[in-house]
Amino acid sequence: MHPISAASGILAAICWGSSDFVSGTLARRASTYTIVSGTNMISVPVMASIGLLSGESIPALPNMGWAALAGVAAGVGSGAMYRGMNRHSAGTTASMSGLVSAALPVMVSIALHQRPEALQYLGFAIALIALWFLGGGTFTRIRVRDIR
């Protein structure tokens, strides 16, 4: 692995973890809509500034469509996570969110016939066990009325 990739991953984890902690604390005091709106109102100008300062070019229109779709998914996902933090353990909600969000690109890669190596499969198995423990280590039936 390239050192820049590792450093970027670690920096991203620190930033996401810090965001999860602050948002989890705030989720006990404010509505989900307030948190999602507030964080996005701050992140848009910050990211635009970083893009301008780094000399990034303005993306092509098709790429802007993908970015908009990603933004919608991020807003809905953030809202779901903050709601979970409001109603349940912030640590469990954030950890489960992180594990599942890391698994999604892996599942798409496998579906596109990009097979992981044997050691990576072991990591997936450990992550599944971690998800089970994060969920309380029991098999519970989830009812739609419990989600509200």
N, C-alpha and C positions, 0 to 999 in steps of 0.2 A: 504494500500500500504506500502510496506517495505521502510524504510528510505533510504536504499542504492539505491533502484530503483528510488525513487524520486530524489535523489541527482545526480544519473547518468543521468537521463532525463534532469535535469536542466543544468548540465555541457555540455551535448550534444547540447542542445539548444543554450547555450552561444557560444560554439565553432562553430556551424553551422551558427549562426547569425553573428558572427565576420567574418567568411569566406565569407558569402554572402556580407557583407559590403565591405570588401577589394576587393573581386572579382568584385563586381558591380562597384566600383571605377576604377579598372583596365580595366574593359570591355569597358570603354569609350576611352581607350588609346591603347589597344593591341587587337590582333585578338583572336577569340575564341580558335583556335588551340593552340596558345601560352599559354593562361591561363590554359586550360585543361592539356596540356603537363607539364607545370611548376608545377602546383599543385600536379599532380601525381608523378612527379620526386621527390618532397619533401616528400609527404605522404608515399610512399613505404618504404624508409629507416626508417622514424620515426616509422611507425607501426611495422616494423620488429624488431626494437630495443626494443619497448615496449613489444612485444611478447617474445623476448629473456630474457629481464630483469625480466619479471613476471613469467618466468618458464613455459610458455605455450609449449605444445608439438607440433611437426610438424603435421599438419592435415593429415588425411588419403587421399588417392588419389581421391575417390569420392567427398569428401568435398572440395578438391582443385578445382574440376570441377565446383561445385556450386559457389565457391569463384571467379573463373574466370568469370563465367556468371554474377555475381553481379558486378564485376569490369567493365565489358563491359557496363552493364546497367548504372552504376554510371558515366562512361565517357561520354556516349551519353546523359544522363540526365543533367550532368554538362554543357556540351557543349550547349544543348538547353537552359538552364537557362542563361548562360553567353551571348548567342546570344540575348535572350530576354532582358537582362539587357543593352546590347549595343544599342538596338533599341528602348526601351521603359523605363518606370520607373523601376529602380532597386528595389525599395521598393515593388511595386506592383508585379513584377515578382517573387521576392524571397518569398513574403507572399503567393502568389497563389501556388507556387511550394511546399512550406511547408504544406499547407492545403491538396493539392491533394496527396502528398506523404504519409501523415498520413492516408488518406482515403483508400489507396490501400490495406494495410494489413487488414483493417476492412472489406472491401468488400470481400476479399478472405475468411476471417473467417466466414462471413455470408453465403457465398456460400458453405462452408464446414459444415454448420449446427451448428455453434457455435453462438447462438443468443445473441445479446447484451441485457442489461436490459433497462427498459423504460427510465431512466434518460440518458442513453447513446444515445438513439434515439433522445432525445431533443438536445443533444450536436451535433449530426450529422446535425440536421435541422439548428441549429445556424451556423454551419460551411458552409452549403450550402448558407445561406443568406450572410455570410461574403464573400464567393466566388463571389456572384453576385455583391456585393458592390465593391469588389476589381477590378472587371471587368468594373467598371464604372457605374453600376446600370442600364444598358440598355441591351436590347436584340439586338445584332448586328449579321448579317450574316457574317461568316468568309469565305473568298474565298482563294483558294489554292495560287493564285498569291500574296496575301497579306502576306503570311508566309515567303516568300523568303527574 
